[in-house]
Amino acid sequence: MDSDIQRYLDDLVSTARDVLGADLVGAYAAGSVGLGAYQPGRSDVDVALLSAGPLTRTVKRTLVARLRHDALPCPARGLELVVYDRAVAASGTPDPGFEVELNTGAAMPFRRTLDPADRPVTDGRFWYGLDRSILHQSGLPLLGPPAGEAFADLDPADLRRLLIEALSWWLTLPTPPADQPAPGTEDAVLGACRSLVRHRDGAWLAKVAAGQRLIDADDRAEVIRQAVAARHGGPPPTGAQARAFQQRVRDEIAG
């Protein structure tokens, strides 16, 4: 792991323990760090904390104040933090179910949500169940039991529904105008690759690794190759290419 990220995660867990005390029962690196694909300058730091039970709003606000970028600078693009009651994490629910959601960083819009009901429906409610499924498989323990014990995976029907919801959400975003390479389409294509690999093979992979698996299978490889190359400085796919690929993946998962 990048040494700056390791120090940051150590400080984050220590700060969370200062706030929660014995109620902090688990801490896990998720996302690109958990999947072994962290890319300095591009990746976020994703962290899930587990509490022994529900948190009061006062404790939630204190945790946000202590962990936001102004108080604990994040060396990556930003921190995406979610806190769960350990009973929710172990339940396998597809619902958001979080205690706190915090997005903060030098290159990330600030978001603080203290109740799932306050999360705008238009921003998507599928993220959390999918993230907990990834944590079940690949969460990196910083504190507490193995992630596979702390986080239950989703029921297959719930997983399929959330994958379809995620792809449908992406497809509602505005399509970049003109038939030109569009920044960000590489993430749209590679995110769809990850969903398709999980659907077909039952495994969560990092985005580029999922794209490479589909390239090796010669699965609409040109747009995927372009998306992988864009991660290393090449031109990204066009909006139309990305949209067509996402639609095709959603149709396959939906059956």
C-alpha positions as CSV (number, residue, x, y, z in Angstrom):
1,M,0.0,0.0,0.0
2,D,1.1,3.6,-0.7
3,S,2.9,4.8,2.5
4,D,0.9,8.1,2.6
5,I,-2.3,6.1,2.4
6,Q,-1.2,3.7,5.1
7,R,-0.4,6.6,7.5
8,Y,-3.7,8.3,6.6
9,L,-5.7,5.1,7.3
10,D,-3.9,4.6,10.6
11,D,-4.7,8.2,11.6
12,L,-8.3,7.8,10.5
13,V,-8.9,4.7,12.6
14,S,-7.2,6.3,15.6
15,T,-9.4,9.4,15.3
16,A,-12.5,7.3,14.9
17,R,-11.6,5.4,18.0
18,D,-11.2,8.7,19.9
19,V,-14.7,9.6,19.0
20,L,-16.5,6.2,19.3
21,G,-14.3,4.5,21.9
22,A,-15.4,0.9,22.4
23,D,-18.3,1.4,20.0
24,L,-15.8,1.3,17.1
25,V,-15.8,-2.5,16.4
26,G,-14.4,-2.6,12.8
27,A,-12.7,-0.5,10.1
28,Y,-12.1,-1.7,6.5
29,A,-10.5,-0.2,3.4
30,A,-12.8,-0.7,0.5
31,G,-12.8,0.3,-3.2
32,S,-9.6,0.4,-5.1
33,V,-7.5,0.0,-1.9
34,G,-9.4,-3.2,-0.9
35,L,-9.2,-4.5,-4.5
36,G,-5.4,-3.8,-4.7
37,A,-5.9,-1.2,-7.5
38,Y,-5.2,2.1,-5.8
39,Q,-3.9,4.7,-8.4
40,P,-2.2,7.8,-6.8
41,G,-3.7,11.0,-8.2
42,R,-6.8,9.3,-9.5
43,S,-8.3,7.0,-6.9
44,D,-10.4,7.9,-3.8
45,V,-9.9,6.3,-0.4
46,D,-13.0,4.3,0.5
47,V,-13.4,3.3,4.1
48,A,-16.2,1.5,6.0
49,L,-16.5,1.8,9.8
50,L,-18.6,-0.5,12.0
51,S,-20.2,0.7,15.2
52,A,-21.5,-1.5,18.0
53,G,-25.0,0.0,17.6
54,P,-26.9,3.0,16.3
55,L,-25.1,6.4,16.8
56,T,-26.7,9.6,18.2
57,R,-26.7,12.6,15.9
58,T,-24.3,14.4,18.3
59,V,-21.8,11.5,17.8
60,K,-22.3,11.5,14.1
61,R,-21.6,15.2,13.8
62,T,-18.5,14.9,15.9
63,L,-17.2,12.1,13.8
64,V,-17.7,14.1,10.6
65,A,-16.0,17.1,12.2
66,R,-13.0,15.1,13.2
67,L,-12.6,13.1,9.9
68,R,-13.4,15.8,7.3
69,H,-10.5,16.9,5.1
70,D,-10.1,20.2,7.0
71,A,-9.4,18.4,10.2
72,L,-7.6,15.2,8.8
73,P,-6.2,16.0,5.3
74,C,-6.7,13.1,2.8
75,P,-3.6,12.5,0.6
76,A,-5.8,11.1,-2.2
77,R,-8.5,12.8,-4.3
78,G,-10.8,12.4,-1.4
79,L,-12.3,10.2,1.3
80,E,-15.6,8.3,0.8
81,L,-16.5,7.1,4.3
82,V,-19.6,5.1,5.3
83,V,-20.4,4.1,8.9
84,Y,-22.7,1.1,9.5
85,D,-24.2,-0.5,12.6
86,R,-22.6,-3.9,12.7
87,A,-26.0,-5.6,12.7
88,V,-26.9,-3.9,9.5
89,A,-23.6,-4.9,7.9
90,A,-24.2,-8.5,8.9
91,S,-27.8,-8.6,7.7
92,G,-27.3,-8.7,3.9
93,T,-29.9,-6.0,3.4
94,P,-29.9,-4.3,0.0
95,D,-31.1,-1.0,1.6
96,P,-28.6,1.9,2.3
97,G,-28.8,1.3,6.1
98,F,-25.9,3.6,6.9
99,E,-25.3,5.7,10.1
100,V,-23.1,8.3,8.5
101,E,-21.9,9.0,4.9
102,L,-19.0,11.5,4.4
103,N,-17.4,12.5,1.2
104,T,-14.5,15.0,1.7
105,G,-11.3,15.9,0.0
106,A,-9.3,18.5,-1.8
107,A,-10.8,17.4,-5.2
108,M,-14.1,16.1,-4.0
109,P,-17.4,17.9,-3.3
110,F,-18.2,17.8,0.4
111,R,-21.2,15.6,1.4
112,R,-22.5,14.8,4.8
113,T,-25.5,12.6,5.3
114,L,-26.6,11.5,8.8
115,D,-29.7,9.5,7.8
116,P,-30.4,7.4,4.7
117,A,-33.8,9.2,4.4
118,D,-31.9,12.4,3.7
119,R,-30.1,10.9,0.7
120,P,-31.7,12.3,-2.5
121,V,-33.3,9.4,-4.5
122,T,-31.8,10.9,-7.7
123,D,-28.3,10.3,-6.4
124,G,-28.9,6.5,-6.3
125,R,-29.6,4.2,-3.4
126,F,-27.9,1.2,-4.9
127,W,-24.3,2.1,-4.0
128,Y,-24.3,0.8,-0.4
129,G,-25.5,-2.7,-0.9
130,L,-23.1,-3.1,-3.8
131,D,-20.2,-1.7,-1.7
132,R,-21.0,-4.1,1.1
133,S,-21.0,-7.0,-1.4
134,I,-17.5,-5.9,-2.5
135,L,-16.4,-5.5,1.2
136,H,-17.7,-9.0,1.9
137,Q,-15.3,-10.3,-0.8
138,S,-12.3,-8.0,-0.6
139,G,-12.5,-5.6,2.3
140,L,-9.1,-4.9,3.9
141,P,-9.4,-5.1,7.7
142,L,-7.8,-2.2,9.5
143,L,-9.6,-3.1,12.8
144,G,-11.9,-5.9,13.7
145,P,-12.8,-9.3,12.3
146,P,-12.3,-10.4,8.7
147,A,-14.5,-8.5,6.3
148,G,-16.1,-11.7,5.1
149,E,-17.4,-12.2,8.6
150,A,-18.4,-8.6,9.3
151,F,-20.3,-8.0,6.0
152,A,-22.9,-10.4,4.6
153,D,-23.2,-10.7,0.8
154,L,-26.4,-9.8,-1.0
155,D,-29.0,-12.3,-2.0
156,P,-28.5,-13.0,-5.7
157,A,-31.9,-11.5,-6.6
158,D,-31.0,-8.3,-4.7
159,L,-27.6,-8.2,-6.3
160,R,-29.0,-8.4,-9.8
161,R,-31.6,-5.7,-9.0
162,L,-29.0,-3.3,-7.7
163,L,-26.7,-3.9,-10.6
164,I,-29.6,-3.1,-13.0
165,E,-30.4,0.0,-10.9
166,A,-26.8,1.2,-11.1
167,L,-26.6,0.8,-14.8
168,S,-30.0,2.5,-15.3
169,W,-28.8,5.4,-13.1
170,W,-25.7,5.8,-15.3
171,L,-27.8,5.7,-18.4
172,T,-30.0,8.6,-17.2
173,L,-26.9,10.9,-17.0
174,P,-26.5,13.4,-19.9
175,T,-24.7,11.9,-22.9
176,P,-21.7,14.1,-23.9
177,P,-22.5,16.0,-27.1
178,A,-20.9,15.2,-30.5
179,D,-19.2,12.0,-31.5
180,Q,-15.9,12.9,-29.8
181,P,-13.9,11.3,-27.0
182,A,-15.5,12.4,-23.7
183,P,-13.7,12.5,-20.4
184,G,-15.3,10.2,-17.8
185,T,-16.6,7.7,-20.3
186,E,-13.8,5.3,-19.5
187,D,-15.1,5.0,-15.9
188,A,-18.6,4.4,-17.2
189,V,-17.4,1.6,-19.5
190,L,-15.1,0.0,-16.9
191,G,-17.8,0.2,-14.2
192,A,-20.1,-1.7,-16.5
193,C,-17.3,-4.2,-17.1
194,R,-17.1,-4.8,-13.4
195,S,-20.8,-5.3,-13.1
196,L,-20.8,-7.8,-16.0
197,V,-17.9,-9.8,-14.6
198,R,-19.7,-10.0,-11.2
199,H,-22.9,-11.2,-12.9
200,R,-21.1,-13.8,-15.1
201,D,-18.4,-15.0,-12.9
202,G,-19.5,-14.2,-9.3
203,A,-16.4,-12.2,-8.5
204,W,-15.7,-8.5,-7.9
205,L,-12.7,-7.2,-9.7
206,A,-11.1,-3.8,-10.0
207,K,-12.4,-1.9,-13.0
208,V,-9.4,-2.3,-15.2
209,A,-9.0,-5.9,-14.3
210,A,-12.6,-6.5,-15.2
211,G,-12.1,-4.8,-18.5
212,Q,-9.1,-6.9,-19.2
213,R,-11.0,-10.1,-18.4
214,L,-13.6,-9.1,-21.0
215,I,-10.9,-8.2,-23.5
216,D,-9.3,-11.6,-23.1
217,A,-12.8,-13.1,-23.8
218,D,-13.0,-10.8,-26.9
219,D,-16.3,-9.3,-25.5
220,R,-16.9,-6.1,-27.5
221,A,-13.2,-5.5,-26.9
222,E,-12.6,-2.3,-28.9
223,V,-14.6,0.0,-26.6
224,I,-13.1,-1.7,-23.5
225,R,-9.6,-1.5,-24.9
226,Q,-10.1,2.2,-25.4
227,A,-11.4,2.6,-21.9
228,V,-8.4,0.8,-20.4
229,A,-6.0,2.9,-22.5
230,A,-7.7,6.1,-21.3
231,R,-6.7,5.1,-17.8
232,H,-3.1,5.5,-19.0
233,G,-3.5,8.8,-20.9
234,G,-5.2,7.7,-24.1
235,P,-8.4,9.2,-25.5
236,P,-11.6,7.9,-23.8
237,P,-14.5,6.4,-25.7
238,T,-17.2,8.6,-27.1
239,G,-20.4,9.2,-25.1
240,A,-22.3,7.2,-27.7
241,Q,-19.9,4.2,-27.4
242,A,-20.1,4.2,-23.6
243,R,-23.9,4.5,-23.6
244,A,-24.3,1.6,-26.1
245,F,-22.0,-0.6,-24.0
246,Q,-23.8,0.2,-20.8
247,Q,-27.1,-0.5,-22.4
248,R,-25.9,-3.9,-23.7
249,V,-24.5,-4.9,-20.2
250,R,-27.8,-3.8,-18.5
251,D,-29.8,-5.9,-21.0
252,E,-27.7,-9.0,-20.4
253,I,-27.9,-8.7,-16.6
254,A,-31.7,-8.1,-16.8
255,G,-32.0,-11.2,-19.0
